[in-house]
Amino acid sequence: MKVLLACLLAIPFVGFSASALAATPEVYVAQIKGPIDERTAGYVGRVISSAERADARAVVLEINTPGGSLGATQEIVQTESNAEAVPVISYVGPRGAQAASAGTFVVMGSDVAAMAPQTRLGAARPVAADGGDIPGDLRAKATNDAAALMTGLAEAHGRNGGWAEDSVRESAAVDAAEAMELGIIEYVEPDLRSVLEAADGERVGPKHVTLRLEGAAIVQAPPTFAERTGIPRYVLWGAAALVALFVAAVAYTYFRMRGLPVSTGVEGMIGEVGTVRRPILEGASGWVFVHGELWRAASESPDLVPIKAGTEVEVVALRRGAVVVRPIKVP
């Protein structure tokens, strides 16, 4: 009896343990590769929203970019800052990667900033779309605005605001070791798992969230086809529908043609009706006007001759350049 009672008491505990094991903590990873544009901003926004809905422990932005659109970058920074339910970690990696220009803003806007060894950060001075200098007074305006944004992001996260400003005004750039030494980032780690282990338990501001990353599963969240190419899904569906209609039309035409008699060339004359212009006699050919032309004609059978002029005849065969005919109305 005591054994049975112990087993019954253990059932809820076993159920709770299974439920706890099923709820493995997760960290979502979005990869920012190549130039930053509106598609990148939409992709990052989607991944962060998905992570919030899934109650993920964090989102990692794995960065390797030469820069990009300042407008799209500001959109990403806003998304990072407004993701109150999930901390955002930036990781410049793998080795040899960079977070140049626009990528520096993304790093400064993250709750935790980390770099792999032999990576680079900075050179965030605003330039024109073609890579040249912004002309006249507009250059000063763009530079001042970008410097204010970069400095504000750095200081809000307890980072080196002076260097952040220099990265915009002087195109200052650093490698991972220098960034760590100058207080621009928090960690230099060889891989993403090492970053999560190092940041576990850290309390980040201004969100005032404590990171709980131990044992978290890394969930890769790649961009969709539309996010990679800029081609909306409905365009692909429309193109696929047009191709399907074209194929169906070709197949229909093909099978219709397979089921019909030949209607081109001289063979198409078989079955045509014409009129005898010169009588067709036994052992001698006459002439028939058929298919818009005058043809030498022979009778299908000796029993049907003579076939008088004016008689309507049907073409039943072709023979040595002549048509073989029979009268429509046999006398």
Residue pairs with C-beta under 8 A, 6 or more apart in sequence:
24 215
24 216
24 217
25 56
25 57
25 212
25 213
25 215
25 216
25 217
26 51
26 54
26 56
26 57
26 216
26 217
26 218
26 219
27 56
27 57
27 58
27 59
27 60
27 196
27 213
27 216
27 217
27 218
27 219
28 47
28 48
28 50
28 51
28 54
28 56
28 58
28 59
28 60
28 219
28 221
29 59
29 60
29 62
29 192
29 218
29 219
29 220
29 221
30 43
30 44
30 47
30 48
30 59
30 60
30 61
30 62
30 221
30 223
31 62
31 64
31 220
31 222
31 223
32 40
32 44
32 61
32 62
32 63
32 64
32 65
32 103
32 106
33 64
33 65
34 64
34 65
34 66
35 65
35 66
35 67
35 68
35 69
36 65
36 67
36 68
36 69
36 72
36 73
36 76
36 102
36 103
36 106
37 68
37 69
37 72
38 69
38 71
38 72
38 75
39 223
39 226
39 227
39 228
39 230
40 68
40 72
40 76
40 227
41 72
41 73
41 75
41 76
41 79
42 227
43 223
43 224
43 227
44 61
44 76
44 79
45 75
45 76
45 79
46 227
47 59
47 221
48 59
48 79
48 80
48 83
48 86
48 88
50 221
51 58
51 59
51 83
51 86
51 221
52 83
52 85
52 86
55 85
56 86
56 219
57 86
57 87
57 211
57 212
57 213
57 216
58 86
58 87
58 88
58 89
58 196
58 211
58 213
58 216
59 83
59 86
59 87
59 88
59 89
60 88
60 89
60 90
60 91
60 192
60 195
60 196
60 218
61 80
61 88
61 89
61 90
61 91
61 106
61 110
62 91
62 93
62 192
63 90
63 91
63 92
63 93
63 97
63 99
63 103
63 106
63 107
64 92
64 93
64 94
64 97
64 98
64 99
65 98
65 99
65 100
65 101
65 102
65 103
66 98
66 100
66 101
66 103
67 100
67 101
67 102
67 103
67 123
67 124
68 101
68 102
68 103
69 102
70 102
70 105
70 126
70 142
70 146
72 102
73 102
73 105
73 106
74 105
74 149
76 105
76 106
76 109
77 105
77 106
77 109
77 149
77 153
80 88
80 106
80 109
80 110
80 111
81 109
84 207
87 111
87 112
87 204
87 207
87 209
87 211
88 109
88 110
88 111
88 112
89 110
89 111
89 112
89 113
89 114
89 195
89 196
89 199
90 99
90 106
90 107
90 109
90 110
90 112
90 113
90 114
91 114
91 115
91 116
91 189
91 192
91 195
92 98
92 99
92 103
92 107
92 114
92 115
92 116
92 119
92 120
92 121
92 176
93 115
93 116
93 119
93 191
93 192
94 116
94 191
95 116
95 117
95 118
95 119
95 190
96 118
96 119
97 116
97 119
97 120
98 119
98 120
98 121
99 106
99 107
99 115
99 119
99 120
99 121
100 120
100 121
100 122
100 123
100 124
100 173
101 123
101 124
101 125
101 127
102 124
103 121
104 121
104 122
104 123
104 124
104 150
104 167
105 124
105 146
105 149
105 150
105 153
107 113
107 121
107 185
108 150
108 153
108 154
108 157
108 159
108 164
109 153
109 157
110 157
111 157
111 204
111 205
111 207
111 209
112 186
112 187
112 195
112 199
112 202
112 204
112 211
113 157
113 159
113 184
113 185
113 186
113 187
114 185
114 186
114 187
114 188
114 189
114 195
114 198
114 199
115 121
115 176
115 179
115 180
115 185
115 187
115 188
116 176
116 188
116 189
116 190
116 191
117 176
117 177
117 188
117 190
118 175
118 176
119 175
119 176
120 173
120 174
120 175
120 176
121 167
121 173
121 174
121 175
121 176
121 179
121 184
121 185
122 167
122 171
122 172
122 173
122 174
123 167
123 171
123 172
123 173
124 146
124 150
124 167
124 168
124 171
125 143
125 146
125 167
125 168
125 169
125 170
125 171
126 134
126 139
126 142
126 143
126 146
126 168
127 133
127 134
128 134
128 135
133 139
134 142
134 143
143 168
143 169
146 168
147 165
147 168
147 169
150 164
150 165
150 167
150 168
151 161
151 164
151 165
153 164
154 160
154 161
154 163
154 164
154 184
155 161
155 164
156 205
156 206
157 204
157 205
157 206
158 205
159 183
159 184
159 185
160 182
160 183
160 184
163 172
163 174
163 182
163 183
163 184
164 184
166 172
167 173
174 182
174 184
176 185
176 188
177 188
178 184
179 185
179 188
180 186
180 187
180 188
186 199
186 202
187 195
187 198
187 199
189 195
189 198
192 218
193 218
196 213
196 216
196 218
197 213
197 214
199 211
199 213
200 211
200 212
200 213
200 214
201 210
201 211
201 212
202 210
202 211
203 209
203 210
203 211
204 210
204 211
225 231
225 233
225 236
226 232
226 233
261 271
262 268
266 318
267 318
269 290
269 291
269 315
269 318
269 323
270 315
270 316
270 317
270 318
271 314
271 315
272 290
272 291
272 314
272 315
273 290
273 312
273 313
273 314
273 315
273 328
274 288
274 289
274 290
274 291
274 295
274 312
274 313
274 315
274 323
274 325
275 288
275 289
275 290
275 310
275 311
275 312
275 313
276 286
276 287
276 288
276 297
276 307
276 308
276 309
276 310
276 311
276 312
276 313
276 325
277 286
277 287
277 288
277 289
277 294
277 309
278 286
278 287
278 309
279 286
279 306
279 307
279 308
279 309
280 286
280 288
280 297
280 298
280 299
280 305
280 306
280 307
280 325
281 305
281 306
282 299
282 302
282 305
282 306
285 296
285 297
285 298
285 322
286 296
286 297
286 307
286 309
287 294
287 295
287 296
287 297
288 294
288 295
288 296
288 297
288 313
288 315
288 323
288 325
289 295
290 313
290 315
290 323
295 322
295 323
296 321
296 322
296 323
297 313
297 322
297 323
297 324
297 325
298 319
298 322
298 323
298 324
298 325
299 305
299 307
299 324
299 325
299 326
300 316
300 317
300 324
300 325
300 326
301 326
304 326
304 327
304 330
307 313
307 325
307 327
311 327
311 328
311 329
312 327
312 328
312 329
313 325
313 326
313 327
313 328
314 325
314 326
314 327
314 328
315 323
315 324
315 325
316 324
316 325
316 326
317 323
317 324
318 324
